[in-house]
Amino acid sequence: MFKLISYLFYIVAIIAGYLASYELLLQVVPEFGAIAFTGWFIVTAMFFPLAPFYPGITAGNWMFAIVCYVAIAIGVVFGNMARKVKT
């Protein structure tokens, strides 16, 4: 059960990272095509924890960063609890 909750919080963190980087994509390439979208998706998959800093620094919108990092922290806590329960 703890492992499932951990994964759910990791998914929330990934979604927050993607939403923040989508805002960046719309500012950089407003009329993007399939190739730009694919490139954005791959680059964001590698750097999703860093993406929430962009709206925080440029527009003062720290919501994405807060949600992303709190969800990662909670996911780590539940992941560790799941490991303790097994042993």
Backbone torsions as a table, in degrees:
resi	resn	phi	psi	omega
1	MET	NA	-43.4	179.5
2	PHE	-63.7	-35.2	-179.9
3	LYS	-64.9	-40.9	178.2
4	LEU	-63.9	-44.4	178.1
5	ILE	-62.9	-39.2	177.6
6	SER	-60.2	-46.6	179.0
7	TYR	-63.5	-37.2	178.3
8	LEU	-63.1	-39.8	178.1
9	PHE	-70.0	-34.9	175.1
10	TYR	-64.1	-38.1	177.9
11	ILE	-64.7	-40.2	176.9
12	VAL	-60.9	-41.5	178.7
13	ALA	-64.4	-41.7	179.2
14	ILE	-64.8	-42.2	178.7
15	ILE	-62.9	-41.7	178.4
16	ALA	-63.3	-40.2	177.3
17	GLY	-63.9	-42.1	179.1
18	TYR	-67.5	-38.7	178.6
19	LEU	-65.0	-39.3	178.4
20	ALA	-66.5	-41.3	-178.5
21	SER	-75.7	-23.7	175.6
22	TYR	-66.9	-36.2	175.0
23	GLU	-60.6	-40.4	176.6
24	LEU	-65.7	-42.4	178.6
25	LEU	-60.1	-42.0	180.0
26	LEU	-66.1	-30.5	178.7
27	GLN	-78.3	-35.5	-177.1
28	VAL	-80.1	-48.1	-177.3
29	VAL	-128.6	85.7	-175.7
30	PRO	-61.0	-36.9	180.0
31	GLU	-111.9	71.3	-175.5
32	PHE	-82.2	154.4	177.1
33	GLY	-109.5	-164.5	-176.6
34	ALA	-67.0	-37.7	-178.2
35	ILE	-69.3	-43.4	178.4
36	ALA	-65.5	-38.7	178.8
37	PHE	-65.1	-42.2	178.4
38	THR	-64.0	-44.0	177.4
39	GLY	-62.1	-42.9	177.4
40	TRP	-60.7	-43.6	-178.0
41	PHE	-62.5	-42.9	-178.6
42	ILE	-70.0	-45.0	-179.8
43	VAL	-65.0	-39.6	178.8
44	THR	-67.4	-33.7	177.3
45	ALA	-61.5	-33.7	-179.7
46	MET	-79.9	-33.7	-171.7
47	PHE	-122.3	29.0	-175.5
48	PHE	-60.9	-29.4	177.7
49	PRO	-71.9	-21.0	179.8
50	LEU	-87.6	-23.0	-175.9
51	ALA	-59.5	-37.9	-178.7
52	PRO	-65.1	-13.7	177.7
53	PHE	-71.2	-28.6	-177.3
54	TYR	-61.1	-55.4	178.6
55	PRO	-65.4	-26.4	179.0
56	GLY	-68.8	-43.1	-177.8
57	ILE	-77.1	-43.4	-174.0
58	THR	-80.6	-39.6	-174.2
59	ALA	-115.7	-3.1	-178.2
60	GLY	76.7	14.7	-179.8
61	ASN	-94.9	90.8	-176.2
62	TRP	-91.0	3.8	-177.0
63	MET	-58.4	-44.7	-178.9
64	PHE	-62.5	-41.9	-179.6
65	ALA	-66.2	-42.4	-179.4
66	ILE	-63.6	-47.8	-179.5
67	VAL	-63.0	-43.8	-177.8
68	CYS	-62.0	-51.4	-174.7
69	TYR	-75.1	-32.7	175.8
70	VAL	-68.4	-40.2	178.6
71	ALA	-65.3	-39.3	176.9
72	ILE	-63.5	-44.0	-179.7
73	ALA	-62.6	-44.2	178.9
74	ILE	-66.5	-38.3	176.9
75	GLY	-61.9	-38.9	177.4
76	VAL	-66.1	-41.8	180.0
77	VAL	-61.9	-47.7	179.6
78	PHE	-67.6	-33.1	175.4
79	GLY	-63.8	-40.5	176.8
80	ASN	-68.2	-36.5	176.9
81	MET	-65.1	-37.6	178.3
82	ALA	-65.2	-37.0	178.9
83	ARG	-68.6	-37.6	179.1
84	LYS	-68.2	-35.2	-178.4
85	VAL	-67.6	-35.3	-179.7
86	LYS	-65.8	-37.6	-175.4
87	THR	-95.8	NA	NA
